[in-house]
Amino acid sequence: MTVDRIVVTGATGNVGTSVIEALSADPEVGSIVGVARRKPEWTADKTTWHTADVLTDNLVEIFAGADVVIHLAWQFQPTHQPVTTWEANVLGSVRVFDAVAAARVPTLVYASSVGAYSPGPKDVPVAESWPTHGWPDAAYTREKAYIERVLDSFELAQPDVRVVRMRPGFLFKRESASQQRRLFAGRLLPVRRLRPPIVPDLPGLRFQALHTADAAQAYVLAARSDIRGPVNLAADPVVDPVLLAECLGARVVAAPAWPVRMALSAAWRLHLVPAAPGLFDAVLRLPIMDCTRARTELGWTPRQTSRAAIAEFLGGLRDGAGMDTAPLHPESETAVSDEVIAGSR
């Protein structure tokens, strides 16, 4: 299916830059509008840019005439100010959905997440019908779950809009390394000497990952197909302590989760790390997803394994890799603004 005009919110982040690149390379896509709070130096063919904030600016004008809106904009920080992320992520998403309806955009592709799922099994993969109530003690999972309920209501009120909810696992690429270090580990992580001697084998430490470029291809397929509803996205194999140890050149040591959780909680309360302990709790409880629907109905197959994606990301960490956009730039002042806010209050 040919698509004349696609608008992408959050177009300069980890997923957004890869989606823009994938859309740009697709001959069936006519034009792309990238929406971001700060215009990047980086760009791609067929792409024009709008500087806008989904929480405050007129989105109906930007969405007018679009065939598809891909909503990726999301704020992870500051974790010490959950009202700030709630406003940006929940209220901002509601404004995006309302603008899609007002502009009569026929297709909405939304970036949900494995984090929207309720706690589930680590040994039996769950399909898209698994409950999406998130984990209540983490802002990220709480907000992702809430937006699932918003979309439930939106689909009832706007039956003519085709809504696709993409639910990927953890997304990695080399160029996102500096940003993800800032968001989750902070600047104290000694990335150039990232050779930990051990990886703790914690109960529940099994999760799914994929390369961001593979996720981007799934977004393109969703934009150009007639699929509706939720779609799980992940690459094989499932990531566990053994795989992490192999990537890091470390050995696996069995350990309970509580000492790690206590250390992380103390560091977070002292503003030494930006990742809240509730997110750690959520990761240990995330279900393993069944991605059959993505492969059979969307026609999607990841090109890279989860191991390759993590290895590329770790290389980017050691090299301080990034891109010339505000969220991904290795040293940009604007790129660290949320971290500064989180650590100053």
N, C-alpha and C positions, 0 to 999 in steps of 0.2 A: 504494500500500500504506500503510495506517495503522500508525503506530508509537506505542505507548503510552508508553514510557519510554526516553529516550536519555541516556546518561552521557557527558560530554565531559571528558577530562583536559586540562590545560593550557588551561583555558577563559578565561583572562584576558589572553592574549597577542595577537599580531597576527592569527593565524588563528582562535584560539579565540573572541575577541569577535565576529568576523564569523560564525562558525558558530553561536554562540548566537543572534545576531540573526536569521539565516536560519531556524533551527529554530523560533524563537519566532513568526515570521511565517507559518509553514506550518500550515494548518489540519489537516493529516493527522498532525501530531505532538502527542501528548498532553501529556507533561511532560518537562522537561529537568533534569538534575542537572549543575551545573558544579563541577568539581574543580580546586582551585588551592591553592598553598601559603599564599596570603594572601587572605582574603575581600575582594572589591572593594566600593567604594561604588557602582559602576555595576552595574546588573542589567537583566534583560529579562523580559517576560511569560513565564509558565509555568516559570520557572527557580528552583530552589532551589540552595543552595551547600553544598558540603562542603569544609572546610579539611583538606587532606591532602597528604602528600608521597608520590609513587609509589615512592620508594626505601625508605620506612620504615613507612608506615601500613598498616592492614588494608584492603585494596582489595576483598576478597571481600564484606564487609558493604555497601560502597558500591555494588557492581555487582549485588547480589542483586535479582532481579526486572527487570533491564534487558533490553530487546529488542536494543539496540545499544550498543556502547561505541565511541566515537570517540577514538582516542588521539593527542593532539597535543602532550603535554608534552615539552619538549626544552630543554636548557640549552646555550647557545652559548659561554658564558664560564665560567671563565677559560681562555684559550687557552694560558697558560703552565703550566697544571696539567692535562694531558690525563687523568690518572687521575680527577680530579673529574668531568669531563664524561663519561668512560667509565662511571663508576658511575651517574651520574644518567640517562644516555641509554640505555646498553645494559642494565645490570642493572635499572634502573627499568622499561624496556620489557619485559624478561623477566618481572618481577613483575606487570606489567599483563596480559600474555598468560596467565600462570599463573592469575591471578585470574579472567579471562574464562572459562577452562576450568572452574575450581572452582565458579564461580557459575552455570555452564551458560548463559552468554549466547550466543544463537544467531548474532550478527553482530558482527564486529570490523572497524572501518574504521581503518586506520593511516596516519599521515602520513609516507610515505616522501618522496622528493625526486628531482629530476633529478640531484642530487649523488650518488645511489647508483650511477649508471651509470658504466661504464668509459669511458675516453676514446674519442671517436668523431668522426664526420665533422661538418663545419659546413655542408656543401652539400647533403647528402642526409639527410632526416629519418629517424630510426630508430624502430621500433615498440617495444612493451613487451618484446619478446623479446631486445632488446640486452643483453649481459652487465651484471650489476650487481656489479662488484668495486670500484667507487669509484676514488678517487685516493689512494694509500697515504700521502702526505705531509701530509694535512690531517685533523685529528681529525673534523671534521663529515662528510666524505665516507667516511672509514674506518668511522665508527660507523653511518652510514646503510646502507652495504654489509653490515656485519656483521648488522644487524637483518634484512636480506633473507634471510640464511642461517638465522637463528633462526626466521623465519616459514616457511621451507621445511620445517623440522623440525616446527614447530607444526601445520602443515596436515596433515602425515602422521599425527601423533599425535591430532589432533582433526578428523577429516573432517566432523563434523556442524556445525562452526563455519564460517560463510561469512566468508571473509577478503577484504577489499578493500585493495589497496595503492595509495594515491593518490600520484602522482609529479608534483608541480607544478614549474613553473619558479620564477623569483624572484617573490616576492609583495610587493606594495606597496599601501599606502593612506595617506591623509593622516595618520590617527591613529597610524600606526606610525613616523612620521618620527623623533621624538625617541629612541625605543627603538633603531631601526636605526642611527642616528648613533652612539649609545653603544656598540653592539655591534661595529660594524665600522670606524668612523672615529675614535671617541673625541671628547673635548671640545675638541680643538684645531682641529677643522674650523670655519672661519668661515662658518657657515650663513647668516647674514643678509646676507652679501656673496658669496653663492655664484654668482659669474660668472667662471668660469675662461676665460681667453682661448683656450685650445686644448683639444681632446680628442685624445689620442694614438691613432692607428690602429695598434694592436698586433696582431701575428699571433695569430689565434684569438679576438679580442675580438668574439664574436658569441654572444648568449645569448637565452633566452626569458623573458618576464615576463608577469604578469597581475595584475589587481586582486584583492585578497584577498576582496572580496565575491563575485566570480565563482567563485573557488576554493571558497568556502563553499557556494555553490549546488550545486556538484558533490558536496560531502560530503553534503548533504541528499539529493540524488538517489541517491547510493550507499547511504545508510542505508535508503532507502525502496524500493529495487529488489531484484532478485535477482542482480545482477552480481557476479562473483567475479574475483579476481586483480588484476593491476596495471592502472592507468589513467593515461596521460599527460595533463597539463593545462597548456595555455599559450595565450596569445592572439597574434594576429598584430598587427603584423609582427615578425619576428625583430629583436632590438635589436642595432644595430651602432654603430660610432663616428659615422656620419653622423646617425643618429637621436638619439644622445646629444648631439651638437653642436647640433642643431636645438633640442632641449629646453633646453639651457643657454645658447643664444645665443653659441656658440663656433665656432671653425673647426677642421677636422680636419687633423692633421699626422701623416704616417707616421713611425713610430718603432719601434725594436726593443723587445722586452719586457724585456731584461736590465737596463737602467738603472732602470726602474720597480721591478722585482723587488728589485734591490739596495737601493734607497731604502726600500722597504717593509720589507725584512728588517732593515735597520739601525734603523728607527723602532720596529719590533716588539721587537727586542732591548733597546732603550732604554726600553721601556714607554711610548712616545709614541703608539702606536696599538694597539688591541686585536686587530685582524685579523692572523692569522698569515700569513706569506708562502705557505705551502702552499695556503691557500684561493685565493689569487691564481692559483697554478699550476693549480689544479683548474678554475677558471672558464675559463681559456684552452683547456682540453681537453674541456669538457663537450660531449656531442653535441647536435645539434638534434633535438627529439622530434617524432614524428608523433602527432597527437592525434585521429586518425580514430576510434579506439575510443570515446573520450569522447563524440564527437558522434553516432556511429551506434548504439552500444549503451547508453550512459548517457542519451542525449538532451540533452546539455549543449552550450550555445553561450555563450561569454563575451559579456557585454553591452558591455564596454569594451575598447578596443585596448590593446596594451602601451604605446603612446605616451601615451595618456590616463592610464594608471595611473602611469607615471613622472612625468608632468607634475604630477599631483595630489600625489604623494609629494614632489617638489621644492618645491612650494608649502608643504607641511607642514613641510619642513625650514626654510624661510625664516621661517615663523611660529612655530616651536617647538611644533608641534601634538602632541597626545597624547590620552589618555583617562584616566578616573578608575579605573585599575587599577594595581596595583604594577608590572607590566612596562612598561606604556605611559605612565605618568604622566611629564610632562616634567621634574619636579623631585624626584620621590620619592626619599628616602634608600634605601628598599629596592630601588628600580628600578636604582640604580647600584651595589648591593653587589657584584655579580660583577666589575664594572669596577674597583672599589676593590681587591678581592682580587687581580685580575690585575696591577694596577699597583704593588702593595706588596711583591711578592716577587721 
